[in-house]
């Protein structure tokens, strides 16, 4: 299935907003920002919860960021369905792979998206 995503620097370049559109799903929005020595994100999910994740990148220029769940707003219980993990892999200058892990009832289901930059 074809999916598309877009990234935009916001708040005077202090944050990046991602809008992800996949067939059969409502738009998902993720806001990334620097958090001390790491990168934090808040994911605004169509399921009406807001998972928070964080990663501390390795030194240098990391090609992969593995975000770990830190909690969530509006999540009725830890067993309720939510995005629980994200791995962003920068394959090269024009390709990104996003692996989102949906957790529901303690069971994890990965969703993998491969994106290619569209040149203006």
N, C-alpha and C positions, 0 to 999 in steps of 0.2 A: 504494500500500500504506500502510495506517495504521501509524504508529510512535508511540511515546510516550517521553518523557524526563522525568526529575525531577532537581531540584537541591536540595542540602541543604548548609547551612553546617556545618562540622565543625571539630574541634580549636580550640574556643573562638573560632570565627569567623575563623580564620587560613587556612582552605582551604574550597573548595567541591567537593563530589563530585557528579558527574552519572552517572546510570544511564540508558542508552539501550537500548530494546527495539524491535527491528524484526522483522517477520515473516521467518521462515526463517533468522534469525541468532540466535546466543546473545547474552546481555546483554553490552554493552560498558560499561566503567566508566572515567571520566576524572576525574582529580583536578587541580584548578586551585589555584594559590597565587601570592601576590605574590613576585617575585624581583627585588630591588633596584628598578630603574626600569621593570620589565616584569611580565608575567604568564607563569608557566611552567605547563606541564601534563605529566602522565604519563598515557598512555592504556593501559589494561589491556585487551588485545585477546583475543578467543577463539582467535586463532591462536598464542597463547602467546608474544607478544613485547610489549615495553613501550616504544613510541615516546615520546620526549621532544620537546616543541616549546616555542617561546617567541615572545612578541610584546612590542614596546614600543609602547604606545598613543600616538596623537597627543595633544597637549594638549587640555584641555577634556573634553567628554563624547562620546567616540567612539561612533559607531553601528555600526562594523565593526571586528573584530579579526581579523588575518590571522596565524596561528601558523605559524612555519617550523620544519622538522625540525632537531633538534640532535643526534640520535643515538637509540639504542634499546638496551634491555636484551634479552638473549636472542634477538637477531637474527643468524642464522647468517652472513649476508652482506648487503651493501647491495642486492643484486638480489632478495633474498627478499621475499615479499609483506608489506607493512606500511602502516599509515596514515602518510602523509608530509606532509600539510598539512591545516589546518583554517581555514575562514573562518566566524566567528560574526557574523551580521548581526542587529542588534536593529532590527527593522522598525518596531515601536512598543511601547508598554507591555505588550501582550498577545501579540506575535508575534515569534518568533525563527526565522531560517533558518540551518541548519548545513550547510556544504558540506565534506564530508570527501573527501580525495583519497587513494585506494588506489594504491600503487605496487608493481608486480610486474614483474620483468624489465626495468625501465626504462620501462615503459608506465604512464601515469597514467589512472585511472578515477575520475571524481567520483561521489559519492553525495550527493544533496541531500535534506535533511529540512526540512519546514516544520512548525513547532510553534505551537499556539495555547494560551495559558494557560487552564486550567480553573479557574474561580472557585469558592471553597469555598461 
